Amino acid sequence: MKNLFRVFFICSVLASHITVTVNAAPSSPPNVVLFVADDLGWKDLGCQGSNYYQTPNIDYLAESGVRFTDAYAACAVCSPTRASILTGKYPARILLTQWLPAGRWNPVKNRMKEGRFIRSLPLEELTLAEVLREHGYTTLHVGKWHLGGPPFSLPEQHGFDVNVAGSEHGAPGSYFYPFKGKWTVPTTDSKVLKQTLPDGKEGDYLTERLTEEAVKLIRNSKDRPFFLYFPFYAVHTPLQGKADKIRRYEAVPKNDQQGKAAYAAMVESVDDGVGRIMKLLTELSLKENTLVIFTSDNGGFAGATSNAPLRANKGSHYEGGIRVPLIISGPGVSNPGSVNPTPVITNDLYPTILEMATLLERPHQHVDGVSLAPLLKGDESIKRDSLFWHYPHYNKHPHSAPVSIVRRGPWKLIEFLESSQTELYHLTDDLSEANNLTESQPHLARELLTELHAWKERVGADSMLPNPNFMEGQALK
């Protein structure tokens, strides 16, 4: 049954696409479509190795572009990663290191005081959207924002001509019309009412509605270059999929299921949305001149999906929380269908888009990003030695802890900020991070720790301090 299930999807997609060809350089400024799924795990796509989740449209995108196996989100939770995409900077540099508005630090039960962080994207940052708009692009935002709220920090204040459904909220009220729900503010009992879209009809499903809005915007913008930033709310909780899709995943034998059927249905709806946008680009003769990027803001949610062989989940800075899918396709990509193992991060998308669009880069803005254009055009390497993370915070996701991290080549060092203890892993040999090599590689561990501390000093990463009100017996598990 499982094989028949996959054949049905693959055949339906191939029928709607043209043959993969090498993408030529654009004759005019390329359009840019940037898809960001929310909480989609590294292995939650067919092209990433899943036999359960049905993602033929995204798989086809991988066949027409470059798929990065060692791509990372800049943080294990959402808002910092989104800030890194739009600014080209590490979250630590702009002090936006925690999901917004946060509030789960406990003044008695947490050993350390959290690092300081801001609760909206600074207006002083020159976002990717602002730069593209300067160059004549129509800039379109559809979906999740989660980088601040009214009146000063919505997409409209950060370079987007149009904003559909972007607000301060990190999850929708509901995925079904009327898209309403409540949220309890952390550490308080106050309730916040939210409504993701103001209109619709009975039976409307949010992922489909957002795709419809994106389709309308592309049609209205087709005669000039456009930038569509499409951060789906899916597959973030609440886990609400369409009933017919859920039933099909429930029918898959238990041993072949990778996650919950409702989550699988939501993944499929994201794939449907990607497929519909790609079909529209083909219909409008825009596909060959549109750079398309697909990624996720962090790893898969614990309990919703299995991130194996990666360790842990969203909220944790083991690989399961930060390693994400990344696919880039479009004009200038010289080797469609290729797979690249270079470690890359969401900070890199800003300069990559500028270079692939043949626009002047802004190195003083995207100071922590490296353009991936050389890799997309067939070169073997980019000039960078290490990637870094800094999360001086607490959250309630399993396996989470305040940490700083450096990855250099295959080596990954984790510094636990409460205890100053370290863990060292060789990811090529130990993708699941099962064997801590700190004691067997003490010189390398110290070298990487020195590099990590120098980076934190360089970017102004805020430190954690002892919490004078901590009560030992109340420590959180």
C-alpha positions in Angstrom: 0.0 0.0 0.0 2.8 2.4 0.9 4.4 2.0 -2.6 1.1 2.6 -4.3 0.6 5.7 -2.2 4.0 7.1 -3.4 3.4 6.2 -7.0 0.1 8.1 -7.0 1.8 11.3 -5.8 4.9 11.0 -8.1 2.7 10.5 -11.2 0.5 13.4 -10.3 3.5 15.7 -10.0 5.3 14.6 -13.1 2.2 15.3 -15.1 2.2 18.9 -14.1 6.0 19.7 -14.7 8.2 20.0 -17.6 11.5 18.1 -18.0 14.4 19.3 -15.8 16.9 21.3 -17.7 20.0 23.2 -16.8 19.0 26.7 -15.7 20.5 29.5 -17.8 21.5 32.9 -16.4 18.6 35.3 -16.3 18.2 37.9 -19.0 16.3 40.2 -16.6 16.3 40.5 -12.8 15.0 37.2 -11.5 12.0 36.9 -9.3 12.6 35.4 -5.9 10.3 33.0 -4.0 11.4 32.0 -0.5 9.4 29.3 1.2 10.0 28.8 4.9 8.1 25.9 6.6 7.6 26.1 10.3 9.0 23.3 12.5 9.6 21.0 9.5 12.2 18.4 10.5 15.3 17.6 8.5 14.0 14.2 7.4 10.4 15.2 6.8 10.6 15.2 3.0 10.8 12.4 0.5 14.0 13.9 -1.0 15.5 13.9 2.5 14.9 10.2 3.0 11.3 10.0 4.3 9.2 7.1 3.0 6.2 8.3 4.9 5.7 12.0 4.2 4.5 12.6 0.7 6.2 15.7 -0.8 6.5 15.2 -4.6 6.5 18.9 -5.4 9.3 19.7 -3.1 11.1 16.6 -4.2 10.8 17.8 -7.8 12.2 21.2 -6.7 15.2 19.3 -5.4 15.6 17.5 -8.7 15.7 20.9 -10.5 18.1 22.5 -8.0 20.7 21.9 -5.3 19.9 20.2 -2.0 22.1 21.0 0.9 22.5 18.1 3.3 24.2 20.1 6.1 22.0 23.1 6.2 21.2 24.8 9.5 18.8 27.2 11.1 20.4 30.0 13.0 18.5 28.9 16.1 16.5 25.9 17.4 13.4 28.2 17.9 11.7 30.3 15.3 12.0 34.1 15.7 15.8 34.2 15.8 16.1 32.1 12.6 13.6 34.4 10.8 15.6 37.4 11.9 18.8 35.8 10.5 17.1 35.2 7.1 16.0 38.9 6.8 19.1 40.5 8.2 22.0 38.1 7.2 23.2 38.3 10.8 23.6 35.8 13.6 20.8 36.3 16.2 23.5 37.0 18.8 24.7 40.0 16.9 21.3 41.7 17.0 20.3 40.4 20.4 17.2 38.6 19.0 18.1 35.2 20.4 14.8 33.9 21.8 11.3 33.2 20.4 8.9 36.1 20.9 7.6 37.1 23.2 9.1 34.3 25.3 8.5 34.4 29.0 9.2 30.9 30.2 12.2 31.8 32.4 11.4 31.1 36.1 13.0 33.4 38.6 13.2 30.7 41.3 13.6 27.4 39.3 16.2 28.4 36.8 19.9 28.5 37.9 20.9 31.3 35.6 19.5 34.6 34.6 18.8 34.6 30.8 20.8 36.7 28.4 19.1 40.0 27.4 17.2 39.9 24.2 14.9 42.3 22.2 11.3 41.5 21.3 11.1 42.8 17.8 13.2 43.1 14.7 15.1 46.4 14.9 14.0 49.0 12.5 17.6 50.0 12.0 18.3 46.7 10.2 18.3 46.9 6.4 16.2 43.8 5.6 16.5 41.7 2.4 13.0 43.0 1.4 14.2 46.6 1.8 17.2 46.0 -0.5 15.2 44.3 -3.1 12.5 47.0 -3.1 15.3 49.6 -3.6 16.1 47.7 -6.8 12.6 47.8 -8.2 11.2 44.6 -6.8 7.6 44.3 -5.6 7.9 42.8 -2.1 5.2 40.4 -0.9 4.8 38.8 2.5 2.3 35.9 3.0 2.2 33.9 6.2 3.9 33.9 9.5 5.9 37.0 10.7 6.6 36.5 14.4 9.2 39.3 14.6 7.2 41.9 16.4 3.8 43.5 16.2 1.9 46.7 15.6 2.4 49.5 15.3 6.2 49.5 14.6 7.4 46.1 13.7 5.2 44.3 11.1 6.3 43.4 7.6 5.1 46.8 6.3 7.7 48.5 8.5 10.5 46.2 7.2 10.3 46.5 3.5 7.2 44.6 2.3 4.7 46.3 0.1 2.0 43.8 1.0 1.4 41.8 4.1 -1.0 38.9 4.3 -1.5 37.2 7.7 1.8 38.4 9.2 1.5 39.4 12.9 3.2 39.1 16.2 1.8 35.6 16.8 3.9 32.5 16.3 1.0 30.1 15.6 -2.4 30.4 14.0 -5.5 30.6 16.1 -6.7 27.6 14.1 -5.9 26.1 10.7 -9.6 26.1 9.8 -12.0 29.0 9.2 -12.6 31.3 11.0 -8.9 30.9 12.0 -9.5 32.0 15.6 -8.0 30.9 18.8 -6.6 31.8 22.2 -3.1 31.9 23.6 -2.0 32.0 27.2 0.8 34.5 27.8 3.7 32.6 29.4 4.2 33.1 33.2 0.7 34.7 33.4 -2.9 33.6 33.2 -3.9 36.2 30.7 -5.4 35.1 27.4 -4.8 36.6 24.0 -7.3 36.3 21.3 -6.0 35.9 17.8 -7.4 35.6 14.3 -4.9 34.8 11.5 -7.1 35.9 8.6 -10.1 38.2 8.8 -12.3 36.5 6.2 -13.1 33.2 4.5 -15.8 30.6 4.4 -16.7 27.4 6.2 -14.2 24.6 5.4 -11.3 26.9 4.4 -7.9 25.6 5.4 -5.2 28.1 6.3 -2.3 26.7 4.2 -4.6 26.6 1.1 -5.9 30.1 1.8 -2.4 31.5 2.1 -1.4 29.8 -1.1 -4.5 31.3 -2.9 -3.4 34.8 -1.6 0.1 34.2 -2.9 -1.2 33.1 -6.3 -3.2 36.4 -6.5 -0.2 38.5 -5.6 2.0 36.8 -8.2 -0.6 37.3 -10.9 -0.8 41.0 -10.0 3.0 41.4 -9.9 4.0 39.3 -12.9 5.0 42.2 -15.1 7.9 43.4 -12.8 10.4 41.6 -10.6 8.9 40.4 -7.3 10.1 38.9 -4.1 7.6 36.5 -2.5 8.5 35.7 1.1 6.1 32.8 2.0 6.7 31.6 5.5 4.0 29.0 6.1 2.4 28.7 9.6 2.4 24.9 9.0 3.6 22.6 10.3 3.6 24.3 13.7 1.1 23.3 16.3 -1.9 23.0 16.6 -1.7 19.8 14.7 -4.7 20.2 12.4 -4.7 18.5 9.0 -7.4 18.0 6.4 -9.5 15.0 7.3 -9.1 13.2 3.9 -5.4 13.4 4.1 -5.3 12.3 7.7 -7.3 9.2 6.9 -4.8 8.2 4.2 -1.8 8.5 6.6 -3.6 6.6 9.3 -4.0 3.8 6.9 -0.3 3.4 6.5 1.0 0.5 8.7 2.2 1.7 12.1 5.7 0.5 11.5 6.0 2.7 8.4 4.7 5.8 10.1 7.3 8.5 10.9 5.0 10.8 12.8 1.4 11.7 13.6 -1.1 11.4 10.8 -2.3 15.0 11.4 1.3 16.3 11.1 1.8 14.2 7.9 -1.4 15.8 6.4 0.0 19.2 7.2 3.3 18.4 5.5 1.4 17.3 2.4 -0.6 20.6 2.4 2.6 22.6 2.5 3.8 20.5 -0.5 0.6 21.2 -2.3 1.2 24.9 -1.8 4.7 24.7 -3.2 3.4 22.7 -6.1 0.6 25.2 -6.9 3.1 28.2 -6.8 5.5 26.3 -9.1 2.7 25.4 -11.5 1.6 29.1 -11.6 5.2 30.2 -12.4 5.2 27.7 -15.3 1.8 28.9 -16.5 3.0 32.5 -16.5 6.3 31.7 -18.2 8.1 32.9 -15.1 9.6 29.6 -13.9 12.9 29.9 -15.8 13.5 33.3 -14.3 12.6 32.7 -10.7 15.0 31.8 -8.0 13.1 29.4 -5.6 14.3 28.6 -2.1 12.8 26.1 0.4 13.8 25.7 4.0 12.6 25.4 7.6 13.1 27.6 10.7 14.2 24.8 13.0 13.9 21.1 13.5 10.8 19.0 14.0 8.5 19.2 17.0 8.9 16.5 19.6 6.0 14.0 19.5 4.8 15.2 16.1 7.6 13.6 14.0 10.7 11.6 14.4 13.9 13.3 13.6 16.0 10.1 13.6 18.8 9.6 12.9 19.3 13.1 14.3 19.3 13.6 18.0 16.5 15.6 19.8 14.0 18.1 18.4 12.9 21.7 18.1 14.2 23.8 21.0 17.3 21.7 21.4 20.6 22.5 19.8 21.5 19.0 19.0 21.2 18.3 15.3 17.5 17.4 15.5 16.7 21.0 16.5 18.9 23.0 14.1 19.6 20.9 11.0 17.0 21.7 8.4 16.2 21.0 4.7 17.5 23.6 2.2 16.8 23.5 -1.5 17.7 26.2 -4.0 16.6 26.1 -7.6 16.4 28.5 -10.5 18.4 30.6 -12.9 22.2 30.3 -12.5 22.0 26.9 -10.8 24.5 24.9 -12.9 24.0 21.3 -11.8 20.3 20.5 -11.2 19.6 17.5 -9.0 22.9 17.8 -7.2 23.5 17.3 -3.4 26.0 19.5 -1.5 27.4 18.6 1.9 28.9 22.1 2.7 27.7 23.3 6.1 25.5 26.4 5.5 23.1 28.5 7.6 20.1 30.7 7.2 22.2 33.8 7.5 23.5 32.9 4.1 20.3 33.4 2.2 20.4 37.2 2.1 23.8 37.5 0.3 23.0 34.4 -1.8 19.8 36.0 -3.2 21.6 39.3 -3.9 24.4 37.6 -5.8 22.1 35.3 -7.7 20.0 38.3 -8.7 23.3 40.1 -9.8 22.7 42.9 -7.3 25.3 44.6 -5.3 25.8 42.9 -2.0 25.6 44.7 1.4 28.5 43.2 3.4 28.1 45.6 6.3 24.5 44.4 6.7 24.7 40.7 6.0 28.0 40.5 7.8 27.5 37.0 9.1 26.2 35.5 5.8 28.2 34.0 3.0 26.8 33.8 -0.5 26.2 30.3 -1.6 26.2 31.4 -5.3 29.6 29.7 -6.0 28.2 26.4 -4.8 25.1 26.8 -6.9 27.2 27.7 -9.9 29.4 24.6 -9.6 32.4 25.7 -7.4 33.4 23.2 -4.8 33.8 25.5 -1.8 33.1 28.8 -0.1 35.4 30.8 2.2 34.3 30.1 5.7 35.7 27.9 8.5 33.0 27.7 11.2 29.4 28.2 12.0 28.1 29.4 15.5 25.1 29.5 17.7 24.3 31.2 21.0 21.2 30.5 23.0 21.4 31.9 26.5 17.8 31.0 27.3 15.5 28.3 28.7 12.5 26.7 27.0 10.3 23.8 27.7 11.1 21.6 24.7 12.7 18.2 25.5 16.6 18.1 25.5 16.8 21.9 25.5 19.5 23.8 27.5 21.3 27.1 27.4 24.2 26.6 25.0 26.8 28.1 22.7 28.0 26.0 19.8 30.7 26.0 17.1 30.8 23.7 14.1 34.1 23.5 12.1 34.2 21.0 9.4 32.8 17.7 10.8 33.4 18.8 14.4 30.7 20.3 16.6 31.5 21.6 20.1 28.6 22.4 22.5 29.2 24.5 25.6 26.5 24.2 28.2 26.2 27.7 29.8 24.9 26.6 33.2 27.8 24.2 33.9 30.6 25.3 31.5 30.8 21.6 30.5 31.4 20.7 26.8 30.5 18.0 24.4 32.4 17.3 21.2 31.0 15.3 18.3 32.4 14.2 14.9 29.2 14.5 12.8 30.5 12.6 9.8 31.1 9.5 11.9 28.4 10.2 14.5 25.4 12.0 13.0 23.3 11.0 16.0 25.7 12.7 18.5 26.0 9.6 20.6 29.7 9.7 21.4 31.1 12.7 23.3 34.8 13.0 22.4 35.8 15.8 24.7 38.0 13.6 26.9 39.6 11.7 24.0 40.2 15.0 22.0 41.0 17.5 24.8 43.3 19.7 22.6 40.7 20.1 19.9 38.0 20.7 22.4 40.0 23.6 24.0 40.8 25.0 20.5 37.2 25.0 19.5 36.1 26.5 22.8 38.6 29.3 22.4 37.3 30.0 18.9 33.7 30.0 20.2 34.5 32.5 23.0 36.3 34.8 20.5 33.3 34.7 18.2 31.0 35.6 21.1 33.2 38.5 22.0 33.3 39.6 18.4 29.5 39.7 17.9 28.7 41.0 21.4 26.8 37.9 22.5 25.0 38.5 25.8 26.1 36.3 28.7 24.0 34.5 31.3 24.6 35.4 34.9 24.0 33.5 38.2 20.4 33.9 39.4 20.5 35.0 43.0 16.9 33.9 43.6 17.5 30.4 42.4 16.3 27.8 44.9 18.3 24.5 44.6 15.4 22.3 45.5 13.2 23.9 42.8 15.4 23.2 39.8 13.5 22.4 36.7 14.1 19.0 35.2 
